[in-house]
Amino acid sequence: MKILIADDHTLFRDGLKRILTEKYKDVLIKEASNEKELFELLKEDKWQLVILDLNMPGRGGLEILKDIKIFYKELPVLILSMYSEEQFALRVIKAGASGYLTKGVSPSELIEAINFILDGNIYFSKEVSKLIAKDFQGNKNNTLDKLSDREFEVFIKIASGESLTSIANELSLSVKTISTYRSHILEKLNIKSNADITRIAIENNLIS
């Protein structure tokens, strides 16, 4: 079995590798800390699974996921993220991921999800299944659908109280770029301030 781990935190990758090597005795695991390293590794070999963090430097995990599905359509991608299911799971599944788990998941559920995905399935936790059912029933008036994936990510961070400088550093982008994303968010949602962003996030159960 060959698994790629893409996450910019060394300690998290080390912990994930320990879980995988304890469960799978014959597994090759390679690591990428950024998009460039990931796609270089993808070219080197035939992989069974990519485990991808959403909060990657540069373009971010969602954009990276979309490119993987363009160039490696049959390659399963499991998203393992610090963001709650309510925040990103639907966007991730619609972008072609084979599963979505938060980083607080138990090792047993992680292994269950991996096995399920490797059998050719899409893994939905109970929380994600509820979100998909709600979306299928028709939440057509959700104004947040107007936001691009990157705008939505910035929206969540602003709503959580992060400064533009902090967001820029975290995403490896300029403060000017983050400010532009903020302007687009305000315009698309027809609002005026960060307080409005936080209010909308609370109303949509995206933050508490």
C-alpha positions as CSV (number, residue, x, y, z in Angstrom):
1,M,0.0,0.0,0.0
2,K,1.3,3.5,-0.9
3,I,-0.1,6.5,0.9
4,L,0.8,10.2,0.6
5,I,0.4,12.6,3.5
6,A,0.1,16.3,2.7
7,D,0.2,18.5,5.7
8,D,2.4,21.4,6.6
9,H,2.9,20.4,10.3
10,T,5.7,17.9,10.9
11,L,4.4,16.7,14.3
12,F,1.0,15.9,12.8
13,R,2.5,14.0,9.9
14,D,4.7,12.0,12.4
15,G,1.6,11.1,14.5
16,L,-0.4,10.0,11.4
17,K,2.5,7.9,10.2
18,R,2.7,6.1,13.5
19,I,-1.0,5.2,13.3
20,L,-0.8,4.0,9.8
21,T,2.4,1.9,10.2
22,E,1.0,0.2,13.3
23,K,-2.2,-0.8,11.4
24,Y,-0.7,-1.6,8.0
25,K,2.5,-3.7,8.2
26,D,3.3,-3.3,4.5
27,V,2.8,0.4,3.7
28,L,5.0,3.0,2.0
29,I,4.3,6.5,3.3
30,K,5.7,9.6,1.9
31,E,5.1,13.2,3.0
32,A,4.6,16.6,1.5
33,S,4.6,19.9,3.4
34,N,3.3,22.0,0.4
35,E,1.7,21.8,-3.0
36,K,4.9,21.6,-4.9
37,E,6.2,18.6,-2.9
38,L,2.9,16.9,-3.2
39,F,2.7,17.0,-7.0
40,E,6.3,16.0,-7.4
41,L,5.5,12.9,-5.3
42,L,2.3,12.2,-7.3
43,K,4.4,12.0,-10.5
44,E,6.9,9.6,-8.9
45,D,4.7,6.6,-8.2
46,K,1.2,5.1,-8.3
47,W,-0.5,5.9,-5.0
48,Q,-3.6,4.3,-3.4
49,L,-4.6,7.2,-1.2
50,V,-3.8,10.9,-0.5
51,I,-4.5,12.2,3.0
52,L,-4.7,16.0,2.6
53,D,-5.0,18.9,5.0
54,L,-7.2,21.8,4.0
55,N,-5.1,24.4,5.6
56,M,-2.1,24.2,3.3
57,P,0.1,27.1,2.5
58,G,-0.4,28.9,-0.8
59,R,-3.5,28.0,-2.7
60,G,-5.0,25.9,0.0
61,G,-6.2,22.3,0.3
62,L,-9.5,22.8,-1.6
63,E,-7.7,24.1,-4.7
64,I,-5.1,21.4,-4.5
65,L,-7.9,18.8,-4.2
66,K,-9.5,20.1,-7.4
67,D,-6.2,19.8,-9.3
68,I,-5.6,16.3,-8.0
69,K,-9.0,15.3,-9.3
70,I,-8.2,16.8,-12.7
71,F,-4.9,15.0,-13.2
72,Y,-5.5,11.9,-11.1
73,K,-9.2,11.4,-11.4
74,E,-9.3,7.9,-9.9
75,L,-7.0,8.7,-6.9
76,P,-8.9,8.8,-3.6
77,V,-8.3,11.8,-1.4
78,L,-9.2,11.8,2.3
79,I,-9.4,15.3,3.8
80,L,-8.2,15.5,7.4
81,S,-8.8,19.0,8.7
82,M,-9.0,21.1,11.8
83,Y,-12.2,22.6,10.5
84,S,-15.5,21.2,11.6
85,E,-17.8,19.3,9.2
86,E,-20.2,22.2,9.2
87,Q,-17.6,24.5,7.8
88,F,-16.1,22.6,4.9
89,A,-17.4,19.1,4.4
90,L,-20.0,19.8,1.7
91,R,-17.5,21.9,-0.3
92,V,-14.9,19.1,0.0
93,I,-17.2,16.3,-1.1
94,K,-18.6,18.3,-4.0
95,A,-15.0,18.9,-5.1
96,G,-14.4,15.2,-5.4
97,A,-12.9,14.0,-2.0
98,S,-13.6,10.5,-0.9
99,G,-14.0,11.5,2.7
100,Y,-13.8,14.2,5.3
101,L,-12.6,13.9,8.9
102,T,-11.6,16.4,11.5
103,K,-8.2,16.1,13.1
104,G,-9.9,15.2,16.4
105,V,-11.1,11.9,15.1
106,S,-10.1,8.7,16.9
107,P,-7.5,6.4,15.3
108,S,-10.1,3.7,14.9
109,E,-12.4,5.9,12.9
110,L,-9.5,7.1,10.8
111,I,-8.6,3.5,9.9
112,E,-12.3,2.6,9.3
113,A,-12.5,5.5,6.9
114,I,-9.3,4.6,5.1
115,N,-10.4,0.9,4.7
116,F,-13.8,2.0,3.4
117,I,-12.3,4.4,0.9
118,L,-9.8,1.8,-0.3
119,D,-12.7,-0.5,-1.0
120,G,-13.9,2.1,-3.5
121,N,-16.4,3.9,-1.4
122,I,-17.0,7.5,-0.1
123,Y,-16.8,7.8,3.7
124,F,-19.4,9.9,5.4
125,S,-19.4,10.4,9.2
126,K,-22.8,10.8,10.8
127,E,-22.3,14.5,10.9
128,V,-21.4,14.8,7.2
129,S,-24.3,12.5,6.3
130,K,-26.7,14.9,8.0
131,L,-25.2,17.9,6.2
132,I,-25.6,16.1,2.8
133,A,-29.2,15.2,3.5
134,K,-30.0,18.8,4.5
135,D,-28.3,20.1,1.3
136,F,-30.2,17.5,-0.8
137,Q,-33.5,18.6,0.7
138,G,-32.8,22.0,-0.7
139,N,-31.0,24.9,1.0
140,K,-31.1,26.9,-2.2
141,N,-31.0,30.3,-0.6
142,N,-27.7,29.9,1.2
143,T,-25.9,33.2,0.3
144,L,-22.6,31.6,1.4
145,D,-22.7,29.6,-1.8
146,K,-21.8,32.8,-3.6
147,L,-18.3,32.7,-2.1
148,S,-15.4,31.0,-3.8
149,D,-13.6,28.3,-1.8
150,R,-10.8,30.6,-0.9
151,E,-13.2,33.4,0.0
152,F,-15.1,31.0,2.2
153,E,-11.9,30.0,4.0
154,V,-11.1,33.7,4.6
155,F,-14.7,34.3,5.7
156,I,-14.4,31.5,8.4
157,K,-11.1,32.9,9.7
158,I,-12.4,36.5,9.9
159,A,-15.6,35.3,11.6
160,S,-13.4,33.4,14.2
161,G,-11.7,36.7,15.0
162,E,-8.4,36.3,13.2
163,S,-6.7,39.5,11.9
164,L,-5.9,40.0,8.2
165,T,-2.2,39.8,9.0
166,S,-2.6,36.5,10.9
167,I,-4.7,35.1,8.0
168,A,-2.1,36.2,5.5
169,N,0.7,34.6,7.4
170,E,-1.3,31.4,7.8
171,L,-2.1,31.1,4.1
172,S,1.3,32.4,2.9
173,L,-0.4,35.3,1.1
174,S,0.0,39.0,1.3
175,V,-2.2,41.2,3.6
176,K,-3.3,43.0,0.4
177,T,-4.6,39.8,-1.1
178,I,-6.5,38.9,2.1
179,S,-7.9,42.4,2.2
180,T,-9.1,41.9,-1.4
181,Y,-10.8,38.6,-0.5
182,R,-12.5,40.5,2.4
183,S,-13.8,43.1,0.1
184,H,-15.2,40.5,-2.2
185,I,-16.9,38.8,0.7
186,L,-18.5,42.0,1.9
187,E,-19.7,42.8,-1.6
188,K,-21.1,39.3,-2.4
189,L,-22.9,39.1,1.0
190,N,-24.1,42.7,0.8
191,I,-22.6,43.5,4.3
192,K,-20.3,46.1,5.7
193,S,-18.1,44.9,8.5
194,N,-16.3,42.0,10.2
195,A,-19.1,42.0,12.8
196,D,-21.6,41.2,10.0
197,I,-19.3,38.4,8.8
198,T,-19.3,36.9,12.4
199,R,-23.1,37.3,12.7
200,I,-23.7,35.4,9.4
201,A,-21.3,32.6,10.5
202,I,-23.1,32.2,13.8
203,E,-26.5,32.2,12.0
204,N,-25.2,29.4,9.8
205,N,-23.8,27.4,12.7
206,L,-20.3,27.8,11.4
207,I,-18.8,29.1,14.6
208,S,-20.1,29.1,18.2
